[in-house]
Amino acid sequence: FLSGIECSVFAITDGKDYKILPVAKDYKRIGEGDSGLNTGGMGAISPVPFADELFMKKVEERIIKPTVQGLQIDHIPYNGFLFFGLINCDGEPMVIEYNVRMGDPETEAVMLRIKSDFVDLLIGAAEGTMAEKSIEIDPRSAVAVMMVSGGYPGPYEKGKVISGLDKVQDSYAFHAGTRDIDGEICTDGGRVMAISSYGNSMKEALACSYKNAQLIDFEGKYYRKDLGFDL
């Protein structure tokens, strides 16, 4: 049994070389204090305070680099994303899961912090020129607060009119479970949209997202108000 705090590490590779993307932490449980049922993700923050230079050096040397080398040794051609679901056990990174995609809602925080031309990185992965590419990371914090339909992750109703989107300032509203019905934006899924923001600190970024989440309204709306509580 592994005990610790989880985080998500992402890399993009052409099968030989790779670039490490910003690390993030997501919150799966529906209830505050990480209570209740699991969801697809109720929010994410980046960077993760404990994922400092020493921790990430361990991640790269023990996990990322051996993984990419293992693909080559096993003659598995792979171009794309590598997702490492990790847990921090007293400063030691341990692997819980692998995946071959970005995470959601981590992406809605991670992408904000990538200042480089992301398409150029994708081209590098596709064409085998990742070694020639560079990645620049925004030092600011970025967060994503997921707004969900009432009842989610259990049964929920769709078609609830969403108002207040025109009031959003200094945040991005990334639509997920929404639909245009006769000219009105309505809910069409459990996870409705992510409200993503920058800040000079995690608290500042969260305050911005929460301010805008309050302005957006639909019947039964819910979002967690304690993201980052364990950091």
C-alpha positions in Angstrom: 0.0 0.0 0.0 1.4 3.4 -1.1 0.6 6.4 1.1 1.2 10.0 -0.1 -0.1 12.7 -2.3 -0.5 12.1 -6.0 0.5 14.2 -9.0 0.5 13.9 -12.8 3.6 14.2 -14.9 3.4 14.6 -18.6 6.0 14.2 -21.4 5.9 14.5 -25.1 8.2 12.2 -27.1 9.2 11.2 -30.6 10.2 7.8 -29.3 13.8 8.8 -28.7 13.9 12.3 -27.1 11.3 14.0 -25.0 10.3 17.2 -23.3 8.7 17.3 -19.9 5.5 19.4 -19.6 4.4 21.2 -16.4 3.5 18.9 -13.5 -0.1 19.1 -12.1 -2.3 17.7 -9.4 -6.0 16.9 -10.0 -8.8 16.3 -7.6 -11.0 13.2 -8.4 -13.5 13.1 -5.5 -16.8 14.9 -5.8 -16.8 16.2 -2.2 -14.6 18.7 -0.4 -11.8 17.2 1.6 -11.6 14.4 -1.0 -14.8 12.8 0.1 -17.5 11.0 -1.9 -17.5 9.3 -5.2 -14.8 9.4 -7.8 -15.3 11.7 -10.8 -13.5 12.4 -14.1 -11.8 15.3 -12.2 -13.1 18.3 -10.2 -10.1 20.5 -10.8 -6.3 20.8 -11.1 -3.4 23.0 -10.1 0.0 23.5 -11.6 2.8 23.6 -10.4 2.7 21.2 -7.5 4.6 22.6 -4.5 6.3 19.3 -3.5 7.4 18.6 -7.1 10.5 20.6 -6.8 13.8 20.3 -8.7 15.0 17.4 -6.7 11.8 15.5 -6.9 11.5 16.0 -10.7 15.1 15.0 -11.2 14.2 11.7 -9.5 11.1 11.4 -11.7 13.2 11.9 -14.9 16.1 9.7 -14.0 14.0 6.8 -12.5 10.8 6.9 -14.5 10.7 9.1 -17.6 14.1 8.3 -19.1 13.9 4.5 -18.5 10.4 4.4 -19.9 11.5 6.0 -23.2 14.6 3.8 -23.3 12.4 0.8 -22.7 10.2 1.6 -25.7 13.3 1.6 -27.9 14.7 -1.6 -26.4 11.4 -3.3 -27.0 11.2 -1.9 -30.5 7.9 -0.1 -29.8 7.7 3.0 -32.0 5.8 5.7 -30.1 5.2 9.3 -30.9 3.0 11.3 -28.5 2.2 11.9 -24.9 3.3 9.9 -21.9 1.3 10.3 -18.7 2.8 9.3 -15.4 0.4 9.0 -12.5 2.7 9.3 -9.5 2.5 9.3 -5.7 4.9 11.1 -3.5 6.0 8.7 -0.8 8.1 10.7 1.6 9.9 12.5 -1.3 10.2 9.4 -3.5 8.1 9.3 -6.7 6.3 6.0 -7.2 4.3 5.0 -10.3 0.6 4.3 -9.9 -0.3 4.3 -13.6 0.8 5.0 -17.1 -1.3 6.5 -19.9 -0.7 7.7 -23.4 -2.7 10.9 -23.4 -2.9 14.2 -21.5 -5.2 14.3 -18.4 -8.4 16.1 -17.9 -8.8 18.5 -16.0 -5.0 18.7 -15.7 -4.7 19.8 -19.4 -6.8 22.9 -18.7 -4.1 24.0 -16.2 -1.0 22.6 -17.8 -1.6 24.2 -21.2 -1.8 27.7 -19.7 1.8 27.3 -18.5 3.3 26.3 -21.8 4.7 29.4 -23.5 6.4 27.7 -26.4 4.6 27.0 -29.7 2.7 23.8 -28.8 2.1 22.9 -32.4 5.9 23.0 -33.0 6.3 20.4 -30.1 3.7 18.2 -31.7 5.5 18.4 -35.1 8.7 17.5 -33.3 7.0 14.4 -31.8 5.5 13.4 -35.1 8.6 14.0 -37.3 11.3 12.7 -34.8 12.9 16.1 -34.3 12.1 16.5 -30.6 15.8 16.9 -29.8 15.8 20.2 -31.8 12.8 21.6 -29.9 12.8 23.6 -26.7 10.0 24.3 -24.2 9.4 27.4 -22.1 7.3 27.2 -19.0 5.4 30.2 -17.5 6.5 30.5 -13.9 3.0 31.6 -12.8 0.5 29.2 -11.2 -2.4 28.0 -13.2 -5.6 26.3 -12.0 -8.7 24.7 -13.4 -12.0 24.6 -11.4 -14.5 22.2 -12.9 -18.2 23.2 -12.8 -20.5 20.2 -12.9 -24.2 19.3 -13.1 -26.2 18.7 -9.9 -26.2 15.0 -9.1 -22.9 14.2 -10.9 -21.3 11.7 -10.9 -24.7 10.1 -10.4 -27.8 10.8 -12.5 -28.1 14.4 -13.6 -30.3 16.5 -15.9 -29.2 18.1 -19.1 -30.5 21.2 -20.9 -30.0 23.7 -18.1 -29.5 27.2 -19.5 -26.1 28.7 -18.6 -25.9 32.4 -17.9 -23.1 34.8 -16.9 -20.5 33.7 -19.4 -20.3 37.2 -20.7 -19.2 38.4 -17.2 -16.1 36.2 -17.0 -12.9 38.2 -16.8 -9.3 37.1 -16.5 -10.2 33.5 -16.8 -10.8 31.0 -19.6 -14.0 29.0 -19.7 -13.2 25.7 -21.4 -16.5 24.1 -22.4 -16.9 20.3 -22.0 -20.5 19.3 -21.4 -22.3 22.2 -23.1 -24.6 22.5 -26.2 -26.2 25.3 -28.1 -29.9 24.9 -27.9 -31.9 27.5 -29.9 -29.1 30.1 -29.4 -28.7 29.5 -25.7 -25.7 27.7 -24.2 -27.0 24.8 -22.1 -25.6 22.0 -20.0 -25.1 18.7 -21.9 -23.0 16.6 -19.6 -21.8 15.9 -16.1 -18.7 18.0 -16.2 -19.9 21.2 -17.8 -16.9 23.5 -18.0 -13.5 24.3 -16.5 -12.7 27.8 -15.3 -9.0 28.2 -15.7 -6.9 31.1 -14.4 -3.3 32.4 -13.9 -2.0 33.7 -10.6 1.3 34.7 -9.0 0.4 32.0 -6.5 -1.9 29.0 -6.3 -4.2 30.9 -4.0 -4.3 33.9 -6.3 -5.2 31.8 -9.3 -7.8 29.9 -7.4 -9.4 33.2 -6.2 -9.7 34.3 -9.8 -11.4 31.0 -11.0 -13.7 31.0 -8.0 -14.7 34.6 -8.6 -15.7 33.8 -12.1 -17.3 30.4 -11.2 -19.7 32.5 -9.0 -20.7 34.6 -11.9 -21.6 31.7 -14.1 -24.9 30.1 -13.2 -27.1 27.2 -14.2 -29.6 25.1 -12.2 -27.9 22.7 -10.0 -24.3 24.0 -10.6 -21.6 22.6 -8.3 -17.9 23.0 -7.9 -15.4 22.2 -5.2 -14.2 25.2 -3.2 -11.2 23.6 -1.5 -8.8 22.8 -4.3 -5.2 22.8 -3.1 -6.3 22.1 0.5 -3.7 19.3 0.9 -0.7 21.3 -0.4 
